[in-house]
Amino acid sequence: MQTFTVEITNNDALKVLQDLQEKHFIKVLAKPDQNSFIFPGKPLTTEEFKDMIAEAENSGSITLKEAKASWARQRKELLKLVK
């Protein structure tokens, strides 16, 4: 089994993938947030960029210790699924 990310640029291609999923040849794991800034599209305006930075600065944060503990838990759960 291999996992990869693809960008579907055509409705016909999307239909083919949906048909494969219905036949259980592939499994769609998640649908991405199309409003994410990681996807191609129109360039951000200066105002949109400033808003994005302000939102990131105002969002919650965690300590490095908490982040490492969270990743350790997730790793443990993933390893259980793989075995």
DOPABA-843604 format. One record per atom (N, C-alpha, C, O): residue number from 1; atom name; x, y, z. Coordinates in pm, 1 decimal. Atoms other than C-alpha are relative to their C-alpha. Layout:
<pts>
[pt NUM, 'CA', [X, Y, Z]] ...
</pts>
This chain:
<pts>
[pt 1, 'N', [84.5, -116.8, 0.0]] [pt 1, 'CA', [0.0, 0.0, 0.0]] [pt 1, 'C', [89.1, 123.1, 0.0]] [pt 1, 'O', [191.5, 127.4, 68.2]] [pt 2, 'N', [-72.1, -125.9, 3.8]] [pt 2, 'CA', [120.7, 349.6, -81.7]] [pt 2, 'C', [-100.0, 113.9, 11.7]] [pt 2, 'O', [-212.1, 104.5, -38.3]] [pt 3, 'N', [84.5, -117.2, -15.8]] [pt 3, 'CA', [-23.2, 687.3, 11.2]] [pt 3, 'C', [66.4, 116.4, -70.7]] [pt 3, 'O', [186.9, 137.5, -56.6]] [pt 4, 'N', [-52.9, -118.1, 66.0]] [pt 4, 'CA', [18.5, 997.6, -201.5]] [pt 4, 'C', [-110.4, 102.8, -14.8]] [pt 4, 'O', [-228.6, 71.1, -1.8]] [pt 5, 'N', [93.1, -111.0, 16.2]] [pt 5, 'CA', [-145.7, 1333.8, -259.5]] [pt 5, 'C', [-2.8, 40.6, -145.8]] [pt 5, 'O', [101.4, 51.6, -210.3]] [pt 6, 'N', [14.0, -43.9, 138.6]] [pt 6, 'CA', [-281.8, 1440.4, -595.2]] [pt 6, 'C', [-91.8, 121.4, -5.2]] [pt 6, 'O', [-177.9, 140.6, 80.7]] [pt 7, 'N', [89.5, -112.6, 25.7]] [pt 7, 'CA', [-442.9, 1754.3, -727.3]] [pt 7, 'C', [-81.0, -35.8, -123.7]] [pt 7, 'O', [-25.1, -58.1, -231.0]] [pt 8, 'N', [89.1, 33.7, 111.0]] [pt 8, 'CA', [-744.1, 1679.3, -946.8]] [pt 8, 'C', [-38.9, 130.6, -68.0]] [pt 8, 'O', [-96.4, 219.7, -5.4]] [pt 9, 'N', [27.0, -124.3, 73.1]] [pt 9, 'CA', [-778.4, 1944.6, -1215.1]] [pt 9, 'C', [-111.4, -15.5, -102.6]] [pt 9, 'O', [-137.0, 75.0, -182.0]] [pt 10, 'N', [98.9, 27.6, 102.2]] [pt 10, 'CA', [-1054.7, 1785.9, -1417.5]] [pt 10, 'C', [-109.6, -86.7, 60.9]] [pt 10, 'O', [-79.6, -182.1, 132.6]] [pt 11, 'N', [111.4, 76.9, -55.2]] [pt 11, 'CA', [-1401.9, 1653.8, -1328.6]] [pt 11, 'C', [-2.6, -143.4, -50.6]] [pt 11, 'O', [-46.7, -233.1, 21.3]] [pt 12, 'N', [-4.7, 136.3, 52.3]] [pt 12, 'CA', [-1353.1, 1350.6, -1554.9]] [pt 12, 'C', [99.1, -84.6, 80.1]] [pt 12, 'O', [72.7, -201.3, 109.2]] [pt 13, 'N', [-99.4, 71.3, -80.2]] [pt 13, 'CA', [-1042.4, 1253.3, -1359.9]] [pt 13, 'C', [-56.2, -29.5, 139.3]] [pt 13, 'O', [-32.6, -137.3, 193.9]] [pt 14, 'N', [62.3, 20.9, -130.5]] [pt 14, 'CA', [-1233.3, 1295.8, -1033.7]] [pt 14, 'C', [-98.4, -116.1, -7.2]] [pt 14, 'O', [-103.7, -198.7, 83.9]] [pt 15, 'N', [97.0, 109.2, 18.4]] [pt 15, 'CA', [-1505.7, 1063.9, -1165.4]] [pt 15, 'C', [71.3, -134.3, -5.9]] [pt 15, 'O', [24.3, -231.8, 52.8]] [pt 16, 'N', [-76.8, 124.5, 8.9]] [pt 16, 'CA', [-1244.9, 798.8, -1250.2]] [pt 16, 'C', [45.1, -43.7, 139.7]] [pt 16, 'O', [34.1, -161.3, 174.4]] [pt 17, 'N', [-44.5, 32.6, -135.6]] [pt 17, 'CA', [-1105.3, 815.7, -895.5]] [pt 17, 'C', [-116.8, -44.9, 87.5]] [pt 17, 'O', [-102.5, -136.9, 168.0]] [pt 18, 'N', [117.5, 40.1, -76.8]] [pt 18, 'CA', [-1454.8, 795.2, -746.7]] [pt 18, 'C', [-44.0, -141.3, -38.7]] [pt 18, 'O', [-85.0, -219.5, 47.1]] [pt 19, 'N', [33.6, 135.4, 45.6]] [pt 19, 'CA', [-1523.9, 486.0, -960.1]] [pt 19, 'C', [95.3, -102.5, 60.5]] [pt 19, 'O', [52.3, -209.8, 102.8]] [pt 20, 'N', [-97.7, 90.1, -60.6]] [pt 20, 'CA', [-1202.0, 325.8, -834.6]] [pt 20, 'C', [-27.6, -20.1, 149.0]] [pt 20, 'O', [-9.3, -129.4, 202.5]] [pt 21, 'N', [30.5, 11.4, -142.5]] [pt 21, 'CA', [-1303.8, 400.3, -477.8]] [pt 21, 'C', [-122.9, -88.7, 21.3]] [pt 21, 'O', [-126.0, -169.0, 114.6]] [pt 22, 'N', [120.0, 83.1, -12.0]] [pt 22, 'CA', [-1646.7, 242.7, -529.5]] [pt 22, 'C', [31.8, -148.2, -20.3]] [pt 22, 'O', [-32.9, -234.5, 39.0]] [pt 23, 'N', [-41.2, 138.8, 25.6]] [pt 23, 'CA', [-1474.3, -73.3, -658.7]] [pt 23, 'C', [101.5, -49.2, 102.8]] [pt 23, 'O', [150.9, -161.6, 93.2]] [pt 24, 'N', [-92.0, 32.6, -109.6]] [pt 24, 'CA', [-1249.9, -70.1, -347.3]] [pt 24, 'C', [143.5, -22.7, -47.8]] [pt 24, 'O', [218.3, -97.7, 14.9]] [pt 25, 'N', [-138.2, 4.5, 44.9]] [pt 25, 'CA', [-929.3, -33.3, -550.5]] [pt 25, 'C', [84.0, 107.1, 69.6]] [pt 25, 'O', [204.0, 89.3, 90.6]] [pt 26, 'N', [-67.7, -107.6, -72.1]] [pt 26, 'CA', [-841.6, 291.9, -373.7]] [pt 26, 'C', [-90.8, 46.0, 112.3]] [pt 26, 'O', [-209.4, 13.4, 115.9]] [pt 27, 'N', [77.6, -56.5, -111.2]] [pt 27, 'CA', [-952.5, 470.7, -58.8]] [pt 27, 'C', [39.4, 145.6, 14.4]] [pt 27, 'O', [157.5, 177.7, 27.8]] [pt 28, 'N', [-25.9, -142.3, -21.5]] [pt 28, 'CA', [-985.4, 846.3, -25.7]] [pt 28, 'C', [6.0, 20.3, 150.8]] [pt 28, 'O', [-90.9, -6.5, 221.9]] [pt 29, 'N', [-21.7, -11.4, -143.9]] [pt 29, 'CA', [-843.3, 925.8, 317.2]] [pt 29, 'C', [-59.2, 126.8, 59.1]] [pt 29, 'O', [-114.9, 124.2, 168.9]] [pt 30, 'N', [49.9, -126.7, -52.8]] [pt 30, 'CA', [-941.0, 1289.5, 357.8]] [pt 30, 'C', [-19.3, 97.1, -114.4]] [pt 30, 'O', [42.2, 85.0, -220.4]] [pt 31, 'N', [19.4, -106.5, 97.3]] [pt 31, 'CA', [-1065.0, 1587.8, 169.8]] [pt 31, 'C', [65.8, 125.7, 55.8]] [pt 31, 'O', [34.7, 167.0, 167.5]] [pt 32, 'N', [-72.2, -116.3, -52.1]] [pt 32, 'CA', [-837.0, 1890.8, 201.7]] [pt 32, 'C', [-88.8, 123.3, 11.5]] [pt 32, 'O', [-191.0, 134.9, -56.2]] [pt 33, 'N', [66.6, -128.9, -13.7]] [pt 33, 'CA', [-952.3, 2232.4, 311.8]] [pt 33, 'C', [40.3, 86.0, -119.4]] [pt 33, 'O', [154.9, 129.8, -129.8]] [pt 34, 'N', [-31.7, -73.7, 122.2]] [pt 34, 'CA', [-974.0, 2415.3, -18.2]] [pt 34, 'C', [33.5, 146.0, 26.0]] [pt 34, 'O', [86.1, 213.6, -62.5]] [pt 35, 'N', [-32.5, -138.7, -33.0]] [pt 35, 'CA', [-937.3, 2750.2, 160.6]] [pt 35, 'C', [140.9, 13.8, 55.0]] [pt 35, 'O', [182.9, 123.6, 91.2]] [pt 36, 'N', [-135.3, -3.5, -52.8]] [pt 36, 'CA', [-588.4, 2657.9, 274.8]] [pt 36, 'C', [91.7, 75.8, -95.2]] [pt 36, 'O', [73.2, 72.0, -216.8]] [pt 37, 'N', [-93.2, -77.9, 80.5]] [pt 37, 'CA', [-305.5, 2879.8, 155.0]] [pt 37, 'C', [103.0, -87.8, -71.0]] [pt 37, 'O', [180.6, -37.1, -152.0]] [pt 38, 'N', [-98.0, 86.6, 64.4]] [pt 38, 'CA', [-102.1, 2574.7, 48.2]] [pt 38, 'C', [-38.7, -37.0, -142.5]] [pt 38, 'O', [45.6, -83.9, -219.0]] [pt 39, 'N', [44.7, 37.0, 133.1]] [pt 39, 'CA', [-311.8, 2521.1, -264.2]] [pt 39, 'C', [21.7, 113.7, -98.6]] [pt 39, 'O', [15.1, 230.9, -61.5]] [pt 40, 'N', [-19.4, -105.2, 99.4]] [pt 40, 'CA', [-244.8, 2705.3, -588.0]] [pt 40, 'C', [-127.5, 79.7, -21.1]] [pt 40, 'O', [-237.4, 30.5, 4.4]] [pt 41, 'N', [114.9, -86.6, 24.8]] [pt 41, 'CA', [-472.7, 2989.8, -678.6]] [pt 41, 'C', [48.5, 141.7, -19.6]] [pt 41, 'O', [163.9, 165.7, -55.1]] [pt 42, 'N', [-37.8, -139.7, 18.5]] [pt 42, 'CA', [-476.2, 3364.1, -693.1]] [pt 42, 'C', [96.8, 42.1, 111.0]] [pt 42, 'O', [85.7, -6.4, 223.6]] [pt 43, 'N', [-94.8, -47.3, -101.7]] [pt 43, 'CA', [-192.7, 3540.5, -509.7]] [pt 43, 'C', [-72.5, 76.2, 111.6]] [pt 43, 'O', [-176.3, 138.2, 88.4]] [pt 44, 'N', [56.7, -74.0, -112.3]] [pt 44, 'CA', [-266.8, 3685.3, -166.4]] [pt 44, 'C', [25.0, 148.8, -17.7]] [pt 44, 'O', [130.2, 190.7, -66.0]] [pt 45, 'N', [-22.4, -143.8, -4.5]] [pt 45, 'CA', [-317.1, 4055.6, -139.9]] [pt 45, 'C', [80.5, 29.7, 126.9]] [pt 45, 'O', [91.7, -55.0, 215.5]] [pt 46, 'N', [-75.6, -39.5, -119.4]] [pt 46, 'CA', [-106.8, 4242.7, 113.7]] [pt 46, 'C', [-89.0, -6.7, 122.6]] [pt 46, 'O', [-44.9, -49.9, 229.1]] [pt 47, 'N', [94.0, 1.5, -113.0]] [pt 47, 'CA', [-413.6, 4276.5, 335.6]] [pt 47, 'C', [-30.7, -143.9, 43.7]] [pt 47, 'O', [-35.1, -172.4, 163.3]] [pt 48, 'N', [25.6, 140.4, -32.8]] [pt 48, 'CA', [-491.1, 3901.9, 316.1]] [pt 48, 'C', [120.3, -62.2, 70.2]] [pt 48, 'O', [105.2, -140.3, 164.1]] [pt 49, 'N', [-121.4, 51.2, -62.0]] [pt 49, 'CA', [-129.9, 3824.2, 401.5]] [pt 49, 'C', [11.7, 49.2, 143.5]] [pt 49, 'O', [43.5, -28.4, 233.6]] [pt 50, 'N', [-5.8, -55.7, -135.5]] [pt 50, 'CA', [-138.0, 4058.7, 702.2]] [pt 50, 'C', [-103.3, -66.5, 90.7]] [pt 50, 'O', [-75.0, -94.3, 207.2]] [pt 51, 'N', [104.0, 67.8, -78.5]] [pt 51, 'CA', [-465.3, 3898.7, 818.0]] [pt 51, 'C', [43.0, -141.0, 37.8]] [pt 51, 'O', [19.5, -185.4, 150.2]] [pt 52, 'N', [-46.9, 135.5, -25.9]] [pt 52, 'CA', [-311.9, 3551.3, 787.4]] [pt 52, 'C', [105.1, 0.2, 110.8]] [pt 52, 'O', [102.0, -85.0, 199.7]] [pt 53, 'N', [-104.5, -10.6, -102.9]] [pt 53, 'CA', [-10.0, 3656.9, 996.1]] [pt 53, 'C', [-61.9, 35.3, 135.0]] [pt 53, 'O', [-24.4, -22.1, 237.3]] [pt 54, 'N', [65.6, -39.1, -125.7]] [pt 54, 'CA', [-231.1, 3824.7, 1257.7]] [pt 54, 'C', [-75.0, -118.4, 61.1]] [pt 54, 'O', [-71.8, -138.6, 182.4]] [pt 55, 'N', [73.2, 117.9, -49.0]] [pt 55, 'CA', [-446.2, 3511.1, 1283.7]] [pt 55, 'C', [96.8, -101.5, 60.4]] [pt 55, 'O', [68.9, -159.3, 165.5]] [pt 56, 'N', [-100.0, 93.9, -51.4]] [pt 56, 'CA', [-135.9, 3294.2, 1329.4]] [pt 56, 'C', [57.7, 48.6, 133.0]] [pt 56, 'O', [80.4, -31.0, 224.1]] [pt 57, 'N', [-55.3, -54.6, -124.3]] [pt 57, 'CA', [0.3, 3526.9, 1597.5]] [pt 57, 'C', [-99.2, -8.4, 115.0]] [pt 57, 'O', [-59.2, -24.0, 230.4]] [pt 58, 'N', [102.8, 1.3, -103.9]] [pt 58, 'CA', [-330.0, 3527.2, 1786.3]] [pt 58, 'C', [-50.9, -140.0, 32.6]] [pt 58, 'O', [-123.8, -158.0, 130.2]] [pt 59, 'N', [47.0, 135.4, -26.5]] [pt 59, 'CA', [-390.6, 3153.2, 1765.4]] [pt 59, 'C', [76.3, -58.3, 117.7]] [pt 59, 'O', [184.3, -11.4, 153.7]] [pt 60, 'N', [-62.0, 62.2, -116.2]] [pt 60, 'CA', [-310.2, 2930.8, 2057.6]] [pt 60, 'C', [131.1, -66.1, -34.7]] [pt 60, 'O', [155.6, -101.9, -149.8]] [pt 61, 'N', [-127.9, 67.3, 20.8]] [pt 61, 'CA', [31.9, 2781.7, 2101.3]] [pt 61, 'C', [19.6, -100.1, 112.5]] [pt 61, 'O', [-48.0, -94.7, 215.3]] [pt 62, 'N', [-31.8, 99.0, -101.9]] [pt 62, 'CA', [176.4, 2491.8, 2294.6]] [pt 62, 'C', [151.4, -0.9, 18.7]] [pt 62, 'O', [227.0, 46.7, -66.0]] [pt 63, 'N', [-142.8, 7.3, -27.8]] [pt 63, 'CA', [511.5, 2428.7, 2452.7]] [pt 63, 'C', [62.4, -112.3, -83.1]] [pt 63, 'O', [-7.9, -199.9, -133.5]] [pt 64, 'N', [-71.3, 104.9, 72.4]] [pt 64, 'CA', [775.5, 2215.1, 2283.7]] [pt 64, 'C', [-22.2, -135.1, 68.0]] [pt 64, 'O', [-35.8, -237.5, 1.0]] [pt 65, 'N', [22.2, 123.9, -75.3]] [pt 65, 'CA', [727.6, 1956.6, 2559.1]] [pt 65, 'C', [-136.9, -59.0, -32.2]] [pt 65, 'O', [-149.6, -180.1, -50.6]] [pt 66, 'N', [134.8, 47.2, 34.3]] [pt 66, 'CA', [352.5, 1936.1, 2485.7]] [pt 66, 'C', [-4.7, -53.6, -143.4]] [pt 66, 'O', [-68.6, -155.3, -170.3]] [pt 67, 'N', [-1.6, 43.6, 139.8]] [pt 67, 'CA', [416.5, 1907.1, 2112.4]] [pt 67, 'C', [67.3, -136.1, -13.4]] [pt 67, 'O', [17.5, -223.5, -84.3]] [pt 68, 'N', [-70.1, 128.5, 6.0]] [pt 68, 'CA', [666.1, 1624.7, 2160.4]] [pt 68, 'C', [-85.3, -111.9, 59.1]] [pt 68, 'O', [-87.5, -222.9, 5.9]] [pt 69, 'N', [86.2, 101.1, -61.4]] [pt 69, 'CA', [425.1, 1439.8, 2389.3]] [pt 69, 'C', [-115.2, -36.7, -93.9]] [pt 69, 'O', [-151.7, -153.7, -105.8]] [pt 70, 'N', [108.7, 24.5, 94.8]] [pt 70, 'CA', [145.1, 1478.7, 2134.7]] [pt 70, 'C', [47.4, -86.1, -116.7]] [pt 70, 'O', [-20.6, -180.7, -156.4]] [pt 71, 'N', [-55.2, 78.3, 110.8]] [pt 71, 'CA', [364.6, 1347.4, 1852.5]] [pt 71, 'C', [31.8, -142.5, 44.7]] [pt 71, 'O', [12.7, -237.0, -31.7]] [pt 72, 'N', [-31.5, 134.1, -51.4]] [pt 72, 'CA', [475.3, 1055.2, 2069.2]] [pt 72, 'C', [-127.6, -83.5, 9.4]] [pt 72, 'O', [-127.5, -201.2, -26.8]] [pt 73, 'N', [128.5, 71.5, -7.4]] [pt 73, 'CA', [110.5, 960.5, 2134.4]] [pt 73, 'C', [-48.1, -38.1, -139.2]] [pt 73, 'O', [-91.4, -151.1, -161.9]] [pt 74, 'N', [45.1, 28.5, 136.5]] [pt 74, 'CA', [24.9, 988.4, 1765.5]] [pt 74, 'C', [85.2, -109.4, -64.0]] [pt 74, 'O', [32.4, -196.8, -132.8]] [pt 75, 'N', [-89.8, 101.6, 55.0]] [pt 75, 'CA', [329.3, 781.7, 1668.5]] [pt 75, 'C', [-36.6, -137.2, 54.2]] [pt 75, 'O', [-40.4, -235.5, -19.8]] [pt 76, 'N', [35.7, 126.0, -63.4]] [pt 76, 'CA', [230.2, 512.7, 1916.0]] [pt 76, 'C', [-129.3, -55.9, -60.2]] [pt 76, 'O', [-138.6, -175.4, -88.3]] [pt 77, 'N', [126.9, 41.8, 59.6]] [pt 77, 'CA', [-124.4, 500.8, 1776.8]] [pt 77, 'C', [19.0, -48.8, -144.2]] [pt 77, 'O', [-40.2, -148.7, -184.9]] [pt 78, 'N', [-24.9, 41.3, 137.5]] [pt 78, 'CA', [2.5, 482.1, 1418.8]] [pt 78, 'C', [72.4, -133.6, -6.8]] [pt 78, 'O', [42.0, -217.1, -91.9]] [pt 79, 'N', [-72.3, 127.3, -1.7]] [pt 79, 'CA', [242.0, 201.5, 1502.6]] [pt 79, 'C', [-92.6, -116.2, 34.9]] [pt 79, 'O', [-75.0, -226.7, -16.3]] [pt 80, 'N', [99.0, 103.7, -32.2]] [pt 80, 'CA', [-47.3, 5.3, 1655.7]] [pt 80, 'C', [-80.6, -35.8, -124.5]] [pt 80, 'O', [-111.3, -152.8, -147.5]] [pt 81, 'N', [80.6, 24.6, 119.3]] [pt 81, 'CA', [-242.5, 45.1, 1332.0]] [pt 81, 'C', [78.2, -77.2, -106.5]] [pt 81, 'O', [20.8, -155.4, -182.3]] [pt 82, 'N', [-83.8, 63.5, 101.8]] [pt 82, 'CA', [49.5, -73.2, 1119.0]] [pt 82, 'C', [23.4, -147.3, 31.2]] [pt 82, 'O', [34.5, -229.5, -59.8]] [pt 83, 'N', [-29.5, 140.1, -39.6]] [pt 83, 'CA', [109.9, -393.2, 1316.5]] [pt 83, 'C', [-113.2, -91.5, -27.4]] [pt 83, 'O', [-103.9, -211.2, 0.0]] 
</pts>
